[in-house]
Amino acid sequence: MLFVKPPGVYRPQDDTSLLLEALVREPLATGAHVLDVGTGSGALALAAARLGSARVTAVDASRRAVLTARLNALLARRRVRVHRGDLFAPVTGRTFDLVLANPPYVPSPHPRLPRSGPARAWDAGRDGRAILDRLCHSVPPLLRPGGVVLIVHSGLSDPERTAGVLESSGLRAEITERRRVPFGPVMRERAAWLRAQGLLLPGEDREELAVVRAERVA
């Protein structure tokens, strides 16, 4: 399959792969409604569109990512509706059987979130939770009875807290996947700062990724 990955758009990486593995284990009925928030190049949205002929909507804050995801859907001959906007704003009032989320989650020395540029895809405030906490509080009303949300992020940004916030919102949550992977470019560049914050041990050069699964019990 042709797949466009232009500069400035988040490319599928280890976190995408881990979330994809969790996605394929979810039983999707024919015509299930799926939302991929923070779609980037659209890789997960397209994967979902192939499963059970799902009806897929994708959202990203980046204009370039939205155009890329639309082009990739066209090349793959898959119908994916792609919207530009902040988190769930473009789908207000809608509900879904499955929500996929690979949000920005890397702790950053800059407390303010970037308003443009590629760092918007990964910078998430000093604790890495600037977007995660918003997502966890906002996603429950988007889930239909029996609906599921799958969220991937770094162990540095506290998957247990993610599960706890989702539980407190009335969902049944658990960490279903964990994997340690070598540092990518962003983590390598930021390693010294992360060690100074006590988030990495001396010499540590691998990052834990986790998938949190939460279900709205019917």
C-alpha positions as CSV (number, residue, x, y, z in Angstrom):
1,M,0.0,0.0,0.0
2,L,1.2,3.5,-0.9
3,F,1.6,5.5,2.3
4,V,2.6,9.2,2.5
5,K,4.7,10.3,5.5
6,P,5.7,13.9,4.9
7,P,8.0,15.9,7.1
8,G,6.2,17.6,10.0
9,V,3.6,14.9,10.4
10,Y,4.0,12.3,13.2
11,R,5.1,9.0,11.6
12,P,4.0,5.6,12.8
13,Q,6.4,4.4,15.5
14,D,6.6,1.9,18.3
15,D,3.6,3.5,20.1
16,T,1.5,3.2,16.9
17,S,2.5,-0.4,16.6
18,L,1.5,-1.2,20.2
19,L,-1.8,0.5,19.8
20,L,-2.4,-1.3,16.5
21,E,-1.9,-4.7,18.3
22,A,-4.5,-3.7,20.9
23,L,-6.8,-2.6,18.1
24,V,-6.8,-5.9,16.3
25,R,-7.8,-7.7,19.4
26,E,-11.0,-5.6,19.8
27,P,-14.1,-7.3,18.2
28,L,-15.6,-4.8,15.9
29,A,-19.1,-5.3,14.5
30,T,-19.7,-4.5,10.9
31,G,-20.3,-0.8,10.6
32,A,-18.9,0.0,14.0
33,H,-18.2,3.7,14.6
34,V,-14.5,4.3,15.4
35,L,-12.7,7.5,16.3
36,D,-9.0,8.0,15.9
37,V,-8.0,11.1,17.8
38,G,-4.5,12.5,17.1
39,T,-4.4,10.6,13.8
40,G,-1.2,11.9,12.4
41,S,-0.6,10.2,9.1
42,G,-3.8,8.2,9.5
43,A,-2.2,4.8,10.0
44,L,-4.5,3.6,12.8
45,A,-7.6,5.1,11.2
46,L,-6.9,3.1,8.0
47,A,-6.2,-0.1,10.0
48,A,-9.6,0.4,11.8
49,A,-11.3,0.9,8.4
50,R,-10.1,-2.5,7.3
51,L,-11.6,-4.2,10.4
52,G,-15.3,-5.1,10.2
53,S,-15.9,-2.4,7.6
54,A,-15.8,0.1,10.4
55,R,-17.0,3.7,9.9
56,V,-14.0,5.7,10.9
57,T,-13.6,9.3,11.8
58,A,-10.2,10.8,12.5
59,V,-9.2,14.1,14.1
60,D,-5.9,16.0,14.4
61,A,-5.0,19.6,15.4
62,S,-2.4,19.8,12.6
63,R,-3.6,21.0,9.2
64,R,-0.7,19.1,7.6
65,A,-1.6,15.9,9.4
66,V,-5.3,16.2,8.3
67,L,-4.3,16.6,4.7
68,T,-1.9,13.7,5.0
69,A,-4.5,11.4,6.5
70,R,-7.0,12.3,3.8
71,L,-4.5,11.6,1.1
72,N,-3.5,8.2,2.6
73,A,-7.2,7.3,2.9
74,L,-7.6,8.1,-0.8
75,L,-4.5,6.1,-1.8
76,A,-5.8,3.1,0.3
77,R,-9.3,3.5,-1.1
78,R,-10.8,3.6,2.4
79,R,-13.5,6.0,3.5
80,V,-12.2,7.9,6.5
81,R,-13.7,11.3,7.5
82,V,-10.8,13.4,8.7
83,H,-11.4,16.6,10.7
84,R,-9.1,19.3,12.0
85,G,-9.7,20.5,15.5
86,D,-8.7,20.3,19.2
87,L,-9.2,16.9,20.7
88,F,-12.9,16.0,20.5
89,A,-14.3,19.4,19.5
90,P,-15.0,18.3,15.8
91,V,-17.2,15.3,17.0
92,T,-19.2,17.1,19.7
93,G,-22.5,15.3,20.2
94,R,-21.4,12.0,18.5
95,T,-20.8,8.7,20.1
96,F,-18.5,5.8,19.2
97,D,-18.0,2.1,19.7
98,L,-14.2,2.5,19.8
99,V,-11.9,5.4,20.4
100,L,-8.2,5.2,19.6
101,A,-5.8,7.8,21.1
102,N,-2.1,8.4,20.7
103,P,-1.9,11.8,22.3
104,P,1.2,14.0,23.0
105,Y,2.7,12.5,26.2
106,V,6.4,13.3,26.5
107,P,7.3,15.4,29.5
108,S,8.8,18.7,28.4
109,P,11.0,21.4,30.0
110,H,8.6,23.9,28.4
111,P,5.5,24.2,30.6
112,R,3.5,25.8,27.7
113,L,2.3,23.6,24.9
114,P,3.6,24.4,21.4
115,R,1.0,26.1,19.3
116,S,2.6,25.0,16.0
117,G,5.4,22.8,14.6
118,P,6.1,19.1,14.9
119,A,6.6,19.2,18.7
120,R,2.9,19.7,19.0
121,A,2.7,15.9,18.4
122,W,4.7,15.0,21.5
123,D,5.2,17.8,23.9
124,A,2.8,17.5,26.8
125,G,3.9,19.8,29.7
126,R,6.2,19.2,32.6
127,D,4.5,15.9,33.6
128,G,3.5,14.7,30.2
129,R,-0.2,14.9,31.1
130,A,-1.4,18.2,29.7
131,I,-3.4,16.4,27.0
132,L,-3.9,13.1,28.7
133,D,-5.9,14.5,31.6
134,R,-8.2,16.4,29.3
135,L,-8.7,13.3,27.2
136,C,-9.5,11.1,30.1
137,H,-12.1,13.5,31.5
138,S,-13.7,14.1,28.1
139,V,-13.9,10.7,26.5
140,P,-16.6,8.9,28.6
141,P,-19.6,10.7,27.1
142,L,-18.3,9.7,23.6
143,L,-18.5,6.0,24.3
144,R,-21.7,4.0,23.5
145,P,-22.7,1.3,26.0
146,G,-20.0,-1.3,25.8
147,G,-17.8,1.1,24.0
148,V,-14.0,1.0,24.5
149,V,-11.2,3.6,24.5
150,L,-7.6,2.5,23.9
151,I,-4.9,5.0,24.9
152,V,-1.2,4.6,24.3
153,H,1.5,6.6,26.1
154,S,4.8,6.5,27.9
155,G,5.4,5.0,31.3
156,L,6.9,8.4,32.2
157,S,3.5,10.0,32.1
158,D,1.9,7.5,34.5
159,P,-0.4,4.9,32.9
160,E,-1.7,3.9,36.4
161,R,-3.0,7.5,36.8
162,T,-4.6,7.3,33.4
163,A,-6.5,4.1,34.4
164,G,-7.4,5.7,37.7
165,V,-8.9,8.9,36.1
166,L,-10.9,6.7,33.7
167,E,-12.2,4.6,36.5
168,S,-13.2,7.6,38.5
169,S,-15.3,8.7,35.4
170,G,-17.3,5.5,35.6
171,L,-15.4,3.3,33.1
172,R,-13.8,-0.1,33.8
173,A,-10.1,0.4,33.1
174,E,-6.9,-1.6,33.0
175,I,-3.4,-1.5,31.5
176,T,-3.4,-4.2,28.9
177,E,-0.1,-3.8,27.1
178,R,3.4,-2.9,28.2
179,R,6.6,-2.8,26.1
180,R,10.1,-1.4,26.5
181,V,11.5,0.2,23.4
182,P,14.8,2.0,22.6
183,F,14.7,5.8,22.8
184,G,13.6,7.6,19.7
185,P,15.1,11.0,18.7
186,V,12.9,13.1,21.1
187,M,13.7,11.0,24.1
188,R,17.5,10.9,23.3
189,E,17.5,14.7,22.9
190,R,15.6,15.1,26.2
191,A,17.3,12.3,28.3
192,A,19.6,14.6,30.3
193,W,16.7,16.8,31.4
194,L,14.5,13.8,32.2
195,R,17.3,12.4,34.4
196,A,17.6,15.7,36.1
197,Q,13.9,15.5,36.9
198,G,14.3,12.0,38.3
199,L,12.2,10.4,35.6
200,L,15.1,8.4,34.2
201,L,17.8,6.4,35.8
202,P,21.5,7.0,34.9
203,G,22.3,5.1,31.8
204,E,18.7,4.2,31.1
205,D,18.1,4.2,27.3
206,R,14.8,2.4,26.9
207,E,11.3,3.7,27.4
208,E,8.2,1.8,28.6
209,L,5.1,2.2,26.5
210,A,1.7,1.2,27.8
211,V,-1.8,0.8,26.5
212,V,-4.7,1.6,28.8
213,R,-8.1,0.1,27.9
214,A,-11.3,1.4,29.4
215,E,-14.8,0.2,28.7
216,R,-18.2,1.8,29.3
217,V,-20.1,-1.0,31.0
218,A,-23.6,-1.3,29.5
